[in-house]
Amino acid sequence: MKRLKISATIGVNEGFFHHNQYDTKDIPLLVQSLCQKEYDNSGIYVSFVYNESLAIYLESFGCPKGGEYTFTLETIATPQIDDLQKWKSSVLNIINECKTLLKQVTVFIEYTDVDVDYLE
């Protein structure tokens, strides 16, 4: 079945030209609390797969040596999602809240149409 996949990569250190001093262990708890808040406000259920990652760009543009600590959140609209636009809006609310709370300048969000099997 065709479904929408959303992936967002978010940094954990504020701004550019820093030394990667942020501990990422609390990020999943933060995201979980934001998912609960979104569900309480909208009734839309969103879940994510969380992966720690590194963004690598030029040091002269503010990247720490060896890369910047980031994390990637991925979600796929399950067959139970009736209103794809409302679900997408809820996903973006959560990602935007992460961006704000972590004081990020930019966040990359990727949309992919995927063919999935959903096994119950």
C-alpha positions in Angstrom: 0.0 0.0 0.0 1.2 3.6 -0.7 1.8 5.7 2.4 3.5 8.9 3.3 6.8 8.8 5.2 8.1 12.0 7.0 11.7 12.3 8.2 13.2 15.2 10.0 16.8 15.8 11.1 17.2 18.2 14.0 20.3 19.4 15.8 20.8 19.3 19.5 23.2 22.2 20.1 22.0 25.8 19.8 23.3 27.8 16.8 26.6 27.3 15.0 30.3 27.4 16.0 29.9 25.2 19.2 31.5 22.1 20.6 28.8 19.4 20.7 28.3 19.5 24.4 24.6 18.4 24.5 23.7 15.0 25.8 21.1 13.4 23.5 19.8 10.8 26.1 16.8 12.9 27.0 15.6 13.6 23.4 13.4 10.5 23.2 11.6 11.5 26.4 11.1 15.0 25.0 9.7 13.7 21.8 7.4 11.3 23.6 6.0 14.1 25.8 5.4 16.3 22.6 3.6 13.4 21.0 1.4 13.1 24.1 0.7 16.8 24.1 -0.2 16.7 20.4 -2.6 13.8 21.0 -4.2 15.6 23.9 -4.7 18.7 21.8 -5.7 17.3 18.5 -6.6 13.6 19.0 -4.1 12.7 16.3 -1.7 9.9 17.2 1.9 10.2 16.0 4.8 7.9 16.6 8.4 8.1 15.5 11.5 6.1 15.1 14.4 7.9 16.6 18.0 7.7 15.4 21.0 9.6 16.5 22.9 11.1 13.6 25.6 13.6 12.6 25.3 16.5 10.3 28.6 17.1 8.4 29.1 20.5 6.8 32.0 23.0 6.5 33.7 24.0 9.7 33.9 27.5 8.3 30.0 27.5 8.3 29.9 26.6 12.0 30.1 22.8 12.0 32.1 21.3 14.9 35.1 19.2 13.9 33.9 15.7 13.0 30.2 16.8 12.6 27.3 18.2 14.6 25.2 15.9 16.8 21.7 15.6 15.4 18.8 13.2 15.6 16.4 12.0 13.0 12.7 11.3 13.5 10.9 9.1 11.0 7.2 8.3 10.9 4.9 6.6 8.4 1.2 7.2 8.1 -0.4 3.8 9.1 -3.5 2.5 7.4 -5.5 3.8 10.5 -4.8 7.4 9.5 -8.0 8.6 7.9 -7.1 12.3 7.3 -3.6 12.5 5.9 -3.5 16.3 6.0 -4.4 16.4 9.8 -1.8 13.8 10.5 0.8 15.6 8.6 -0.1 18.8 10.4 0.3 17.1 13.8 3.7 15.7 12.7 4.9 19.2 11.7 3.6 20.6 15.1 5.8 18.1 16.9 8.8 18.7 14.7 8.4 22.5 15.0 8.1 22.3 18.8 11.4 20.3 18.9 13.0 23.0 16.7 11.8 25.7 19.0 12.7 24.0 22.3 16.2 23.0 21.0 16.7 26.5 19.6 17.5 25.4 16.1 18.0 27.7 13.1 17.1 25.1 10.5 15.4 21.7 10.3 15.4 19.4 7.3 12.1 17.7 6.6 11.8 15.1 3.9 8.6 13.7 2.5 8.6 10.3 0.7 5.8 8.3 -0.8 6.6 4.7 0.1 5.1 1.3 -0.6 4.7 -0.6 2.6 3.2 -3.8 4.0 1.5 -3.3 7.4 1.5 -6.6 9.3 -0.8 -6.9 12.3 
